[in-house]
């Protein structure tokens, strides 16, 4: 990606999060190229909801490329109560990052959307053209609209200034360094933490909801390898879904069973059906990805779950929870 | 719709409905101060006039501000304005607006500036405890692919027309943010959705303005120079036009009596939709123009139709009477001719 006389400096916002840490690891493991400088920042380095701090960060780092992962995120139960905060904070972060990138002449920005932002009433599988075809699920409309507006703003930068600002759309990501908080976190890390606690205390595992909703899970390391590929070779402004195929969709119950098996849990498993299920399905098509990368191999689900559970057990003290 | 009250019936109980049916928004020991952003614009000036002409109630203080008073794209300036004025209610009209041709080229600016303005105004209002905010959307923000007539439930049902997606999404997000303030904090922040507004004090700039003021200015110039009137586009697209004074009267009603968070369309009925050609003819007639009228079909038409249902409005106000279109056009043309020097153009 470097140009004559220039080098490549990639700024990764949200660098200490689930996906950011995975990108750090795959870059360190050899995905980085000579001449590339990768800079990972987190909220310690700048408060991205603050325009001046964000601008100062961009002027200090002077990136040529940006992977923008920073966001205010939360699981279903937190999103439901704080739609205003999820809307405002994320709009501020995204506007500050995109506009600072524009002002310092960044050549490419790859932001991160999510399949949970798609229209609630839709046909399946969903694809990249459908993002704005109707309102998102009401439970997290603040977060969903803020993410959708990244795509709107990307298209506006392209229309008015010709910038290559684009985005990826992962399905449910999981892996080491996740937020394993049971109240605020996402379903798979929540299950891992719950099984850990259930084992320690000899109690049952209670899964929230019916266990019937279905999800495509993508291992953070696989997502990280794909992010690096997108940064280098994907030049459309329209986003790209990064996901395992439809055939690899699993139910929450099956995901729970994979965790139970990986952590060798032998206690009772119950389902608290008074808790909300969230969206029943969000089946996404990875056809566009497969058109570009027909031979990309995802880590098998059970293996990825096993690695994540092992990481959590080994790093329990310092894990975010 | 009765809202004139005699001083003897003044009453400061919460939400007291006066003897003649108007809701008094004041609370015990408090007064009402309405801050109107975008106060010097087309709609803001119309509200100023209807309030001065008697729509205001005793105990109400109406404060009209414009970009001279604060740059609303700046959070600090906006907050300072709200702390200085200390409004109890807000009518939020301020926006970066433009006609079709300008919107097409500057989608980023229309998106960003308007998002900043709206966020600054709504959040400052929230922080100083404003009881109600009425913002202003537009029928041009509705989904491009849609059934007709459009209604208030359809705003987010698909992407807007691509020509002005930046502006459209920024306006749509007012509704999202209103619902978020209600969900998280119980605030009554709502919005109205006018169709094409026109009237005195509009932006009559031919490049940047909207279709009706643009036509009025063009006819004025055509008369002065003895040339033809060239209408951009085919003249076939159809629009519902609402006179600014009618919209202003309705805005005051919404501020006082409409308490849903879901927006409300403010428009003449579907039966009063006219084509751009018919609108041009109304201007030609009002200004007594006798030259040639041609259509430049190389220019973009924009959306073909945006027919909106005013059923919700009619459910609340079955007897509201709109100024007849030709009369409103005549009044607007007369204003423009008399105020040509200082008119925005």
Interface residues (C-beta under 8 A of the other chain):
Chain A: X81 X82 X83 X84 X85 X87 X88 X91 X95 X99 X132 X133 X134 X135 X141 X142 X145 X149 X152 X153 X155 X156 X157 X159 X160 X161
Chain B: X105 X106 X107 X108 X109 X111 X112 X115 X119 X123 X156 X157 X158 X159 X165 X166 X169 X173 X176 X177 X179 X180 X181 X183 X184 X185
